[in-house]
Each structure stands twice: as structure tokens, then as C-alpha cells.
Amino acid sequence: MRGCSPDRFTICCGASDMLRSLHIENIAVIRQVDVEFYGGLSVLTGETGAGKSIIIDSINLLLGNRVPKEIVRTGAETAVIAAVFEELSDAACDRLTELGFDCADRTLMIQRRMTADGKTQTRLNGQIITQAVQRKIAPYLISIHGQMDSHRLLQKAAHLELLDAFAKPEDAWTDYRAAYAAWREAEKKLSSVTHDESERIRMQEMLRYQLEDIDAAKLRDPDEEERLIRERDRLGNLEKINRQIDLCYRLLAGGEKTDAAGLLRRAENAVRGLSGLIDGADDLAERLAAAGSEIVDVAETVAGFADSDCEDPTARIDRIEGRLDAIAKLKRKYGGSVAAILAFREKAARELEALDCSDEAREQLEKDCRSLRREVDRTAGVLHGIRTRAAGTVVEQVTGALRFLDMPKVRMEVRVTPTEPCPTGADDVEFLIATNPGEPVQPLAKIASGGELSRMMLALRSVLDDRDGATTVIFDEIDTGVSGKTSRKIGLKLRETARGSQVLCVTHSAQIASLADRHYLITKTEKDGRAETAVRLLKGDERVEEIARILGGIRVTDTQRTAAREMIDARDARNPEEDA
């Protein structure tokens, strides 16, 4: 971690992407809230029910979370949440570029609009995006950790994901996934060849029947059905067709004096009688002769349309109908067209070939599976090594942080146990802990209290967030179950984490609030007969008053105000015992 002491568990990172402003309009009890945020540690406090959770929920909606029912403020048609992020990290810019967005100014504006009837639309820098794109960019903007994250620590299934988030074994992951996919595909092929013999025989018989059924029809031309339908229609109108052809031929060149060709010949002869008497008569005669030749050619072409087949048209139609009926039966069984039937046949042939695989081919598949399994084991071993080394580092750093957070006797173990290959690798990962001396390490669910889980989560997230893309981190009531000195230690750790980055913390702890660089108060009042949440940045005595309120009592006393002021003034004066 870039020159940081494991004992102090310092989080070192350069200033990077930051939530600069947040606009919330018509969300639940919020009519309109506009907040400017800054770097360092900021806390958000307020009475229970004031609307702190709504602020966090609104940010989650910007990150792609599902829109809950009735989120839009009663009486409003539209709700809007918008945020501006500045000084985006290289990782965030690279991701935006991959998704097709310009990141030249390292600024991002994201807006989500929701309507009362459940419709939602999200824009990123003015461009409409899908929820999937929202979720792809979200990890590079904000990391939110709340009580649910602490409860998630109790689930063993989450431990592998957390360890990989620290280890970041991208290259090893790529190699393993490729090897695992190839091995599983080969196993699938081998299974299809060597599955239950009786089932194999049944499938072979069925496929052979289907192939014989299709082949008996001797289908070759995908357009055969359409061609037969056209021929049937022609034969059904054969008498009409021949009658019209005969009439056309007789009118054009039927050998009668009044047919078109005869009339043109008479006209040609008449014009030729004018040769030498009228200029151009010969040219006209030639034109009439050419027209006569064209008429005769058309007449002969038309005559060629007449059906000369000696077969009885009725018999031919019967044969066509029989063929069409055979095709229709195959369509009902194998597809909606001749092309679909032929495609079905090709697929069935491939499946039969696989089932008829020879012993030699089966042996080759078995050999391939063994070879691919060795590659899976090799890449899984690389992944296991990375995880094992990362586990040691996680234990060292998290233990150091927990000791600072008033868990001085804590012992932690990240157990990485080899297992059979699966999509996530060949490792079973579990976090174990012992909070008291002399006790063996056990699963978190068996021994960790709420306060211990909160500190464990803070320690883990501090380690992980040092490696995450997002440098804006939100802790939602991370102080649950702790108080007094421990609460101050958590505040110091949050403040340390916020150096060079941006940390927002929703808290009920006066100790944590007094250590913040900025303090925001969330209040809920009644306006025009309706509840309305507001957020404002506290200054001077306002901050003293709020911390005094948190310290307790029905009414804020001068004693509490004095204590609050002393806590704020002492935030930079660190007690050596706090470093222990």
C-alpha cells in the first residue's frame, strides 16, 4: 500500500474522483435538496427518521439500483436525482471511454428521472444510458458500505469475493476461466457420447427414423413447395390459359386476312404502290414490314405458352397434390418450411454421428478431457497461490487496523482450502477470527458481536478501498454497536482513510462527528402541512450545538456545549494512547 505501515493501517491515495454536488427532487419526504460536497471526511447527522437513509438510497439509485415502488413524492409527477463527479480517476476515464463516452475534462454528470407511473430514464453527460451501463460505471464512482455489508461478512460465500477484490488476480482469472470453460465443454461432449447405453440406443433409433422419414421424401430444393403450388394453379386454369393463347395467336397471325399480321402486309403493299410518287413511301413500307415481323414473332412466342404436355392435367394435379400433402406432413413434424425440414435433418445427422462415435474417437475425447483438466489444475494452482499470498497480507493489515480499533487481542485467519474446480476457481475461502486470547479462531457468525462486525467491516473496507476504482466512500452507520473510545478510534480511522480522498459517513456518534472536516445536518420539518427533509452544512456554533445534541439529554446544556466544543478543538490533538 504505497509505503504505509501495516500497524497503522494507513490508507494512502492521491486525490481523485469526487462527488461534488448532489441534487434530489421529489424523493419520498424530500421536496428538493441541493448539497455541495468536498474532499476529506464529511459526516451527516440528524434525528432518527430525519431522512438520512433517503439520501443514501438516492445515491444508490444513481448507481443503478432498482427503483422502489412509491419512491416519487406524493402529488409529484416526476422525481429527479442528479450528481456531478469531478477529477475522475484514470480507471474511471478508461471505463467511460470503453463505454463510448468522452472523458477529456474528467467530469461526469449523471441524472436519473423517475415518474409516478414507474418509468425511469438515466442520462450520463446528457446521453441516455441503460441500467446495465449505470452499473458498469458505478464501482468507479462511489463505494457504499452499511450495516448490510457487516451482515454479509457472516456469509461464507462472500469471503472469496472479498479476498479476490483485494488480490485482483485478473490475468490468472482470465487463464483459469478459459481453461475451465474448455474442460467443461469437452466433458459435456464426452458425456453425450458415453451416457446411458439404453438411452443412447433409443436416441439412435429415433434419429434414424427421422432421417429415413425425411430422406424418403427426397427433398432437395428449399423452394419446391412454392414451385409446385404455382404449377398446380397453372394447371387448374389450363383451359382458360390455352383459350386465351389461341385467341391471341389468331388475332395476331392466325392466317386470316383480318389478323394483325395480314393487315400489316396489306398496308405495306399499299404503301409500296406509292413508291416514286410520294417521298418517304419506301421508308414507311419498311417500317410496316418490320412491324409485321415483330407481330409474327410475338404470336409465335404466345403460342409457345400453350401446354404441350401430353400428360392429363388432372392426373398431374393429383400428383402435385400428393407431393404437397407429403411435404405438409413433414412440416408438421420437423419444421414450418422445406428449408426448416432440411435444417432439422442436418442437425439430426450430426447428433446421430456423435452417438455413433467410434471407440477411437471416444478415447480421444477422454484424452482431451484429461489434458484440459491438467490445464485447469495448473491455472487453479496459480490462482490459489495468488489468493494464499493475498490472504496473508489481508490478515496482517486487517489485524493491524482492528488493534487500533480497540481489538488488541484479535487474531484473524483467512483460510484458503483447495476444492474441486468450479466457476470461481478451486478454492474454498473463509474468514475466521478470535477476539479473546486463548480462544481458537472460529467463523465470524459464531463469535462476532455487532460492534466487532462494524469494526471488522471498516478494517476490511479500508484495505479493499485502497485497491478499488472509487475514491468516494460512504459509510452508513459504521459505528453501530460501539461507543466512547472505540467510536473515536473509528473516527480517527475514517479521517485517516479520507486523506487525499473523499469519505462521507452517516453517524450517530459525537466522537466521529467531531473529527470530521465538514458536518452536514439532516432535518425534517413540517411545511404547508407536509413533512419535508432538508440538508445544510453546519458552521461554527451550529456544529457545536448538533454535537452537543448527539451527546444526549432532553435539552442541550452548556456543559454539553462545552464538551462538544472541546471535542472539535481537540480533533487535531491526537492522544498517544490512540496510536497504540
C-alpha positions as CSV (number, residue, x, y, z in Angstrom):
1,M,0.0,0.0,0.0
2,R,2.5,2.6,-1.2
3,G,4.7,3.0,1.9
4,C,2.0,2.6,4.6
5,S,2.7,0.9,7.9
6,P,0.7,-2.3,8.4
7,D,0.4,-1.5,12.1
8,R,-1.2,1.9,11.5
9,F,-3.1,0.6,8.5
10,T,-2.8,3.9,6.8
11,I,-4.8,4.4,3.6
12,C,-2.7,6.4,1.1
13,C,-4.2,7.5,-2.1
14,G,-4.0,10.6,-4.3
15,A,-6.9,13.0,-4.8
16,S,-9.1,11.5,-7.4
17,D,-12.8,11.2,-8.4
18,M,-15.0,13.1,-6.0
19,L,-18.8,13.6,-5.6
20,R,-19.0,17.4,-6.0
21,S,-22.7,18.0,-5.9
22,L,-26.0,16.2,-5.3
23,H,-29.5,17.2,-6.3
24,I,-32.6,15.4,-5.1
25,E,-36.1,16.4,-6.0
26,N,-39.4,14.8,-5.1
27,I,-38.0,11.7,-3.5
28,A,-40.1,10.5,-0.5
29,V,-40.2,13.3,2.0
30,I,-37.6,15.3,0.2
31,R,-39.1,18.1,-1.9
32,Q,-35.7,19.5,-3.0
33,V,-32.2,19.2,-1.7
34,D,-29.0,20.5,-3.2
35,V,-25.7,19.7,-1.5
36,E,-22.1,20.6,-2.3
37,F,-19.5,18.1,-1.1
38,Y,-15.8,18.4,-0.6
39,G,-12.8,16.2,-0.1
40,G,-11.7,14.8,3.3
41,L,-14.1,13.4,5.9
42,S,-17.7,14.7,5.9
43,V,-20.3,13.4,8.4
44,L,-24.1,13.5,8.1
45,T,-26.1,13.5,11.3
46,G,-29.7,14.0,12.3
47,E,-32.6,12.7,14.4
48,T,-33.8,9.2,13.7
49,G,-36.3,9.4,10.8
50,A,-35.0,12.7,9.5
51,G,-34.2,11.3,6.1
52,K,-30.5,10.1,6.3
53,S,-31.4,6.8,4.7
54,I,-33.2,8.6,1.9
55,I,-30.0,10.4,1.0
56,I,-28.1,7.1,0.8
57,D,-31.0,5.4,-1.1
58,S,-31.0,8.3,-3.6
59,I,-27.3,7.9,-4.3
60,N,-27.8,4.1,-4.7
61,L,-30.5,4.9,-7.3
62,L,-27.9,6.9,-9.3
63,L,-25.6,3.8,-9.2
64,G,-28.2,1.6,-10.9
65,N,-30.2,0.2,-8.0
66,R,-33.8,-0.9,-8.6
67,V,-36.4,1.9,-8.1
68,P,-38.7,1.0,-5.3
69,K,-42.5,1.5,-5.5
70,E,-43.9,4.8,-4.4
71,I,-40.5,6.5,-4.3
72,V,-41.9,9.6,-6.1
73,R,-43.1,12.1,-3.6
74,T,-46.9,12.1,-3.2
75,G,-48.5,14.6,-5.5
76,A,-45.5,14.9,-7.8
77,E,-45.4,13.6,-11.3
78,T,-41.6,13.3,-11.6
79,A,-38.7,12.8,-9.3
80,V,-35.1,13.6,-10.2
81,I,-31.7,12.7,-8.7
82,A,-28.5,14.2,-10.2
83,A,-24.9,14.2,-9.2
84,V,-21.7,15.8,-10.6
85,F,-18.3,14.0,-10.2
86,E,-15.0,15.8,-10.8
87,E,-11.4,14.8,-11.2
88,L,-12.3,11.3,-12.4
89,S,-9.6,8.7,-11.9
90,D,-7.7,7.1,-14.8
91,A,-9.6,3.9,-14.2
92,A,-12.9,5.7,-14.3
93,C,-12.0,7.5,-17.5
94,D,-10.8,4.3,-19.1
95,R,-14.1,2.6,-18.3
96,L,-16.1,5.6,-19.6
97,T,-14.0,5.5,-22.8
98,E,-14.7,1.8,-23.2
99,L,-18.4,2.5,-22.9
100,G,-18.2,5.2,-25.6
101,F,-18.2,8.4,-23.5
102,D,-15.9,11.4,-23.8
103,C,-13.8,11.9,-20.6
104,A,-11.5,14.7,-21.7
105,D,-12.5,17.1,-18.9
106,R,-12.6,14.3,-16.2
107,T,-16.1,15.4,-15.2
108,L,-19.2,13.3,-15.2
109,M,-22.8,14.3,-14.7
110,I,-25.3,11.6,-14.1
111,Q,-29.1,12.1,-13.8
112,R,-31.9,9.7,-13.1
113,R,-35.5,10.8,-13.7
114,M,-38.5,8.7,-12.4
115,T,-42.2,9.2,-13.0
116,A,-45.1,8.4,-10.7
117,D,-46.2,5.6,-13.1
118,G,-43.0,3.7,-12.7
119,K,-41.0,4.9,-15.8
120,T,-37.3,5.8,-15.3
121,Q,-34.6,7.3,-17.5
122,T,-30.9,7.9,-16.8
123,R,-28.6,10.3,-18.6
124,L,-24.8,10.3,-18.4
125,N,-23.3,13.6,-19.6
126,G,-26.7,14.2,-21.4
127,Q,-26.7,10.9,-23.1
128,I,-29.4,8.3,-22.3
129,I,-27.9,5.1,-20.9
130,T,-29.3,1.8,-19.8
131,Q,-29.3,0.4,-16.2
132,A,-26.6,-2.0,-17.3
133,V,-24.3,0.8,-18.2
134,Q,-25.2,2.6,-14.9
135,R,-24.0,-0.5,-13.0
136,K,-20.8,-0.8,-15.1
137,I,-19.6,2.7,-14.2
138,A,-20.9,2.8,-10.6
139,P,-17.9,0.9,-9.0
140,Y,-15.6,3.6,-10.3
141,L,-17.6,6.4,-8.7
142,I,-18.8,5.6,-5.2
143,S,-18.3,2.7,-2.8
144,I,-21.1,2.5,-0.2
145,H,-20.8,0.3,3.0
146,G,-23.6,-0.1,5.5
147,Q,-25.0,-2.5,8.0
148,M,-25.9,-4.9,5.3
149,D,-22.2,-5.2,4.4
150,S,-21.5,-6.1,8.0
151,H,-24.1,-8.8,7.9
152,R,-22.7,-10.0,4.6
153,L,-19.5,-10.8,6.4
154,L,-21.3,-13.6,8.2
155,Q,-21.9,-15.3,4.9
156,K,-19.0,-17.5,3.9
157,A,-19.9,-17.2,0.2
158,A,-18.9,-13.5,0.3
159,H,-15.4,-14.2,1.7
160,L,-14.0,-15.4,-1.7
161,E,-15.3,-12.3,-3.4
162,L,-13.8,-10.0,-0.7
163,L,-10.4,-11.8,-1.0
164,D,-10.4,-11.5,-4.8
165,A,-11.3,-7.8,-4.5
166,F,-8.0,-7.4,-2.7
167,A,-5.9,-9.8,-4.7
168,K,-7.1,-8.6,-8.1
169,P,-5.9,-11.8,-9.9
170,E,-7.2,-10.6,-13.3
171,D,-4.7,-12.4,-15.5
172,A,-4.9,-15.6,-13.5
173,W,-8.7,-15.3,-13.6
174,T,-8.7,-15.0,-17.4
175,D,-6.4,-18.1,-17.8
176,Y,-8.5,-20.1,-15.4
177,R,-11.9,-19.2,-16.9
178,A,-10.7,-20.1,-20.4
179,A,-9.2,-23.5,-19.2
180,Y,-12.3,-24.3,-17.1
181,A,-14.7,-23.5,-20.0
182,A,-12.7,-25.6,-22.5
183,W,-12.6,-28.5,-20.0
184,R,-16.4,-28.4,-19.2
185,E,-17.2,-28.3,-22.9
186,A,-15.0,-31.4,-23.5
187,E,-16.7,-33.1,-20.6
188,K,-20.1,-32.3,-22.0
189,K,-19.1,-33.8,-25.4
190,L,-17.7,-36.9,-23.7
191,S,-20.9,-37.3,-21.6
192,S,-23.1,-37.1,-24.7
193,V,-21.0,-39.9,-26.2
194,T,-20.9,-42.2,-23.1
195,H,-24.2,-41.6,-21.5
196,D,-26.6,-44.4,-20.6
197,E,-26.5,-47.1,-23.3
198,S,-30.2,-47.8,-23.5
199,E,-30.9,-44.1,-23.8
200,R,-28.2,-43.9,-26.5
201,I,-29.8,-46.7,-28.4
202,R,-33.2,-45.1,-28.1
203,M,-31.9,-41.8,-29.4
204,Q,-30.1,-43.5,-32.3
205,E,-33.3,-45.3,-33.3
206,M,-35.4,-42.1,-33.2
207,L,-32.8,-40.1,-35.2
208,R,-32.5,-42.9,-37.8
209,Y,-36.3,-43.0,-38.2
210,Q,-36.4,-39.2,-38.6
211,L,-33.7,-39.2,-41.2
212,E,-35.3,-42.1,-43.1
213,D,-38.7,-40.3,-42.9
214,I,-37.2,-37.1,-44.4
215,D,-35.0,-38.9,-46.9
216,A,-37.9,-40.9,-48.2
217,A,-39.4,-37.6,-49.5
218,K,-36.2,-36.9,-51.4
219,L,-36.3,-33.2,-50.6
220,R,-33.7,-31.2,-52.4
221,D,-35.0,-27.8,-53.4
222,P,-36.0,-25.5,-50.5
223,D,-38.3,-23.7,-53.0
224,E,-40.0,-26.9,-54.2
225,E,-43.3,-26.3,-52.3
226,E,-43.7,-22.8,-53.7
227,R,-42.9,-24.1,-57.3
228,L,-45.4,-26.9,-57.0
229,I,-48.1,-24.5,-55.8
230,R,-47.5,-22.3,-58.8
231,E,-47.7,-25.3,-61.2
232,R,-50.9,-26.5,-59.6
233,D,-52.5,-23.1,-60.0
234,R,-51.5,-23.0,-63.7
235,L,-52.8,-26.5,-64.4
236,G,-56.1,-25.6,-62.7
237,N,-56.5,-22.7,-65.2
238,L,-55.1,-24.6,-68.2
239,E,-58.3,-24.4,-70.3
240,K,-58.6,-20.7,-69.8
241,I,-54.9,-20.2,-70.5
242,N,-55.0,-22.2,-73.8
243,R,-58.2,-20.4,-74.9
244,Q,-56.7,-17.0,-74.4
245,I,-53.4,-18.0,-76.1
246,D,-55.3,-19.3,-79.1
247,L,-57.4,-16.2,-79.3
248,C,-54.3,-14.0,-79.1
249,Y,-52.5,-16.1,-81.8
250,R,-55.4,-15.9,-84.2
251,L,-55.7,-12.2,-83.8
252,L,-52.0,-11.6,-84.4
253,A,-51.1,-14.1,-87.1
254,G,-53.8,-16.7,-87.5
255,G,-53.6,-16.8,-91.3
256,E,-56.7,-14.7,-91.7
257,K,-57.0,-11.6,-93.8
258,T,-58.1,-9.7,-90.8
259,D,-55.4,-10.8,-88.4
260,A,-52.8,-8.1,-87.4
261,A,-50.0,-9.6,-89.5
262,G,-52.2,-9.8,-92.6
263,L,-53.5,-6.3,-92.2
264,L,-49.9,-5.0,-91.9
265,R,-48.9,-6.9,-95.0
266,R,-51.8,-5.3,-97.0
267,A,-50.8,-1.9,-95.6
268,E,-47.2,-2.5,-96.6
269,N,-48.2,-3.4,-100.2
270,A,-50.4,-0.3,-100.4
271,V,-47.6,2.0,-99.3
272,R,-45.1,0.3,-101.6
273,G,-47.6,1.2,-104.5
274,L,-46.8,4.9,-103.7
275,S,-43.1,4.4,-104.2
276,G,-41.7,7.1,-106.5
277,L,-44.9,9.1,-106.1
278,I,-44.6,10.2,-102.5
279,D,-41.3,10.9,-100.8
280,G,-40.7,8.5,-97.9
281,A,-43.0,5.9,-99.1
282,D,-40.3,3.2,-99.2
283,D,-39.2,4.0,-95.6
284,L,-42.8,3.7,-94.4
285,A,-43.2,0.4,-96.2
286,E,-40.0,-0.9,-94.5
287,R,-41.3,0.1,-91.1
288,L,-44.6,-1.7,-91.7
289,A,-42.7,-4.8,-92.8
290,A,-40.7,-4.6,-89.5
291,A,-43.8,-4.2,-87.5
292,G,-45.3,-7.2,-89.3
293,S,-42.3,-9.3,-88.5
294,E,-42.5,-8.3,-84.8
295,I,-46.2,-9.2,-84.7
296,V,-45.4,-12.6,-86.1
297,D,-42.6,-13.2,-83.5
298,V,-44.9,-12.2,-80.6
299,A,-47.6,-14.5,-82.0
300,E,-45.2,-17.4,-82.1
301,T,-43.9,-16.7,-78.6
302,V,-47.5,-16.6,-77.2
303,A,-48.2,-19.9,-79.0
304,G,-45.2,-21.4,-77.2
305,F,-47.0,-20.7,-73.9
306,A,-49.6,-23.3,-74.7
307,D,-49.2,-26.5,-72.7
308,S,-47.9,-29.2,-74.9
309,D,-47.5,-31.8,-72.2
310,C,-49.2,-35.0,-73.3
311,E,-50.0,-35.9,-69.6
312,D,-53.5,-35.4,-68.5
313,P,-53.6,-32.1,-66.5
314,T,-56.0,-33.7,-63.9
315,A,-53.5,-36.6,-63.3
316,R,-50.7,-34.1,-63.0
317,I,-52.6,-32.0,-60.5
318,D,-53.3,-35.2,-58.4
319,R,-49.6,-36.0,-58.4
320,I,-48.8,-32.4,-57.3
321,E,-51.4,-32.5,-54.5
322,G,-49.9,-35.8,-53.3
323,R,-46.5,-34.3,-53.2
324,L,-47.7,-31.2,-51.3
325,D,-49.5,-33.4,-48.8
326,A,-46.3,-35.3,-48.1
327,I,-44.4,-32.0,-47.6
328,A,-47.2,-30.8,-45.3
329,K,-46.9,-33.9,-43.1
330,L,-43.1,-33.4,-42.8
331,K,-43.7,-29.7,-41.9
332,R,-45.9,-30.7,-39.0
333,K,-43.2,-32.9,-37.6
334,Y,-40.0,-31.2,-38.4
335,G,-40.5,-27.5,-39.3
336,G,-42.7,-24.9,-40.9
337,S,-41.0,-25.0,-44.3
338,V,-38.9,-27.2,-46.6
339,A,-35.8,-25.2,-45.6
340,A,-36.6,-25.9,-41.9
341,I,-37.1,-29.6,-42.6
342,L,-33.7,-29.8,-44.3
343,A,-32.1,-27.9,-41.4
344,F,-33.7,-30.4,-39.0
345,R,-32.3,-33.2,-41.0
346,E,-28.8,-31.8,-40.9
347,K,-28.9,-31.3,-37.1
348,A,-30.3,-34.9,-36.6
349,A,-27.5,-36.3,-38.8
350,R,-24.9,-34.5,-36.6
351,E,-26.4,-35.8,-33.4
352,L,-26.5,-39.4,-34.8
353,E,-22.9,-39.1,-35.9
354,A,-22.0,-38.1,-32.3
355,L,-23.9,-41.0,-30.9
356,D,-22.3,-43.4,-33.3
357,C,-18.8,-42.2,-32.3
358,S,-16.3,-44.9,-32.5
359,D,-14.3,-46.2,-29.6
360,E,-11.2,-44.5,-31.0
361,A,-13.0,-41.2,-31.1
362,R,-14.3,-41.7,-27.5
363,E,-10.8,-42.5,-26.4
364,Q,-9.6,-39.2,-28.0
365,L,-12.2,-37.3,-26.1
366,E,-11.2,-38.9,-22.9
367,K,-7.6,-38.0,-23.6
368,D,-8.6,-34.4,-24.4
369,C,-10.5,-34.2,-21.1
370,R,-7.5,-35.4,-19.1
371,S,-5.3,-32.9,-20.8
372,L,-7.7,-30.0,-20.3
373,R,-8.2,-31.0,-16.6
374,R,-4.4,-30.7,-16.1
375,E,-4.6,-27.2,-17.5
376,V,-7.5,-26.4,-15.2
377,D,-5.5,-27.7,-12.2
378,R,-2.4,-25.7,-13.3
379,T,-4.3,-22.4,-13.7
380,A,-6.2,-23.1,-10.5
381,G,-2.9,-23.5,-8.7
382,V,-1.7,-20.1,-9.9
383,L,-5.0,-18.6,-8.7
384,H,-4.6,-20.4,-5.4
385,G,-1.1,-19.1,-4.9
386,I,-2.2,-15.5,-5.5
387,R,-5.1,-15.9,-3.1
388,T,-2.9,-17.5,-0.4
389,R,-0.4,-14.7,-0.6
390,A,-3.1,-12.1,-0.6
391,A,-4.7,-13.8,2.4
392,G,-1.5,-13.3,4.5
393,T,-1.4,-9.6,3.6
394,V,-5.1,-9.1,4.4
395,V,-4.6,-10.8,7.8
396,E,-1.7,-8.6,8.6
397,Q,-3.3,-5.3,7.5
398,V,-6.8,-6.0,8.9
399,T,-5.4,-7.2,12.2
400,G,-3.3,-4.0,12.5
401,A,-6.4,-1.9,11.9
402,L,-8.5,-3.9,14.4
403,R,-5.9,-3.5,17.1
404,F,-6.0,0.3,16.5
405,L,-9.9,0.0,16.7
406,D,-9.7,-1.4,20.3
407,M,-9.5,-5.0,19.5
408,P,-5.9,-5.5,20.7
409,K,-6.0,-9.3,21.2
410,V,-7.7,-10.1,17.9
411,R,-6.4,-13.0,15.8
412,M,-7.5,-13.5,12.3
413,E,-7.1,-16.2,9.7
414,V,-8.1,-16.3,6.1
415,R,-8.3,-20.0,5.3
416,V,-7.9,-20.9,1.6
417,T,-8.7,-24.6,1.1
418,P,-8.3,-26.4,-2.2
419,T,-11.5,-27.8,-3.6
420,E,-12.8,-29.3,-6.8
421,P,-12.8,-26.9,-9.7
422,C,-15.9,-24.7,-10.1
423,P,-16.6,-21.4,-11.9
424,T,-15.0,-19.4,-9.1
425,G,-11.8,-21.5,-9.1
426,A,-10.7,-24.4,-6.9
427,D,-10.6,-22.7,-3.5
428,D,-12.9,-22.5,-0.5
429,V,-12.3,-19.3,1.4
430,E,-13.4,-18.5,4.9
431,F,-12.6,-15.6,7.3
432,L,-12.1,-16.8,10.9
433,I,-11.4,-14.7,14.0
434,A,-10.7,-15.0,17.7
435,T,-11.4,-11.8,19.7
436,N,-10.2,-13.1,23.1
437,P,-6.8,-14.6,24.0
438,G,-6.5,-18.3,24.4
439,E,-9.6,-19.0,22.1
440,P,-9.3,-20.7,18.8
441,V,-10.2,-18.9,15.6
442,Q,-13.8,-19.5,14.6
443,P,-16.2,-18.4,11.8
444,L,-17.4,-14.8,12.2
445,A,-21.0,-15.8,12.7
446,K,-20.2,-17.7,15.9
447,I,-18.3,-15.1,17.9
448,A,-18.6,-11.6,16.4
449,S,-20.8,-9.0,18.0
450,G,-22.5,-6.2,16.2
451,G,-19.7,-3.7,17.3
452,E,-17.0,-6.2,16.3
453,L,-18.6,-6.7,12.9
454,S,-18.7,-3.0,12.3
455,R,-15.0,-2.6,13.1
456,M,-14.2,-5.7,11.0
457,M,-16.1,-4.2,8.1
458,L,-14.3,-0.9,8.4
459,A,-11.0,-2.6,8.6
460,L,-11.7,-4.8,5.5
461,R,-13.2,-2.0,3.5
462,S,-10.2,0.2,4.3
463,V,-8.0,-2.4,2.8
464,L,-10.2,-3.1,-0.2
465,D,-11.0,0.5,-0.9
466,D,-7.3,1.2,-1.3
467,R,-7.4,-1.0,-4.3
468,D,-10.9,-0.2,-5.6
469,G,-11.5,2.2,-8.5
470,A,-13.8,4.6,-6.5
471,T,-12.2,7.0,-4.1
472,T,-15.5,8.4,-2.8
473,V,-16.5,6.1,0.0
474,I,-19.7,6.3,2.0
475,F,-20.1,4.6,5.4
476,D,-23.6,4.3,6.6
477,E,-23.7,3.9,10.4
478,I,-20.4,2.0,10.5
479,D,-20.3,2.9,14.2
480,T,-23.2,0.5,15.1
481,G,-22.7,-1.2,18.4
482,V,-19.7,0.8,19.6
483,S,-19.3,3.9,21.7
484,G,-16.8,6.0,23.6
485,K,-13.2,5.5,23.0
486,T,-13.8,2.9,20.3
487,S,-16.1,5.3,18.5
488,R,-13.3,7.9,18.5
489,K,-10.9,5.3,17.1
490,I,-13.3,4.6,14.3
491,G,-13.5,8.3,13.6
492,L,-9.7,8.6,13.5
493,K,-9.6,5.7,11.1
494,L,-12.2,7.3,8.9
495,R,-10.3,10.5,9.0
496,E,-7.1,8.7,8.1
497,T,-8.9,7.0,5.2
498,A,-10.1,10.3,3.9
499,R,-6.7,11.8,3.4
500,G,-6.3,12.5,-0.2
501,S,-9.8,11.2,-1.0
502,Q,-13.4,11.7,0.0
503,V,-15.3,9.9,2.8
504,L,-18.9,10.5,3.8
505,C,-20.2,9.0,7.0
506,V,-23.7,8.8,8.3
507,T,-23.3,8.6,12.1
508,H,-25.0,8.9,15.5
509,S,-21.6,9.2,17.2
510,A,-20.5,12.6,18.6
511,Q,-16.9,11.3,18.7
512,I,-16.9,10.6,14.9
513,A,-18.8,13.8,14.1
514,S,-16.3,15.9,16.0
515,L,-13.4,14.5,13.9
516,A,-14.9,15.5,10.5
517,D,-13.7,18.1,8.2
518,R,-17.3,19.1,7.4
519,H,-20.5,18.4,9.1
520,Y,-24.0,18.2,7.4
521,L,-27.2,18.2,9.4
522,I,-30.3,16.4,8.0
523,T,-33.6,17.7,9.4
524,K,-37.2,17.0,8.9
525,T,-39.8,19.8,9.4
526,E,-43.4,20.4,8.5
527,K,-44.2,22.8,5.7
528,D,-47.6,23.5,4.4
529,G,-48.9,20.5,6.3
530,R,-46.3,18.1,4.9
531,A,-43.1,16.6,6.1
532,E,-40.0,17.9,4.3
533,T,-36.3,16.9,4.7
534,A,-33.5,19.4,4.3
535,V,-29.7,19.2,4.4
536,R,-27.3,22.0,5.3
537,L,-23.7,22.4,6.1
538,L,-23.1,23.4,9.7
539,K,-20.7,26.2,10.7
540,G,-19.3,27.5,14.0
541,D,-21.8,27.3,16.8
542,E,-24.3,25.3,14.7
543,R,-21.9,22.4,14.7
544,V,-21.2,22.7,18.4
545,E,-25.0,22.6,19.0
546,E,-25.5,19.5,16.9
547,I,-22.7,17.5,18.6
548,A,-24.0,18.6,21.9
549,R,-27.4,17.2,20.9
550,I,-25.8,13.9,20.0
551,L,-24.1,13.7,23.4
552,G,-27.5,13.3,24.9
553,G,-30.1,14.7,27.1
554,I,-33.6,16.0,26.7
555,R,-32.3,19.5,26.5
556,V,-28.9,20.7,25.3
557,T,-26.9,22.1,28.3
558,D,-24.0,24.4,28.5
559,T,-22.0,21.5,29.8
560,Q,-22.7,19.5,26.7
561,R,-21.9,22.5,24.5
562,T,-18.5,22.9,26.3
563,A,-17.8,19.2,25.8
564,A,-18.8,19.4,22.1
565,R,-16.5,22.5,21.6
566,E,-13.6,20.7,23.3
567,M,-14.1,17.6,21.1
568,I,-14.0,19.7,18.0
569,D,-11.0,21.7,19.2
570,A,-9.1,18.5,20.1
571,R,-9.6,16.7,16.8
572,D,-6.1,17.6,15.7
573,A,-4.5,16.8,19.0
574,R,-4.0,13.1,18.9
575,N,-3.6,11.1,22.2
576,P,-0.5,8.8,22.0
577,E,-2.7,6.1,23.5
578,E,-4.8,6.2,20.3
579,D,-1.8,5.1,18.3
580,A,-1.2,2.1,20.4
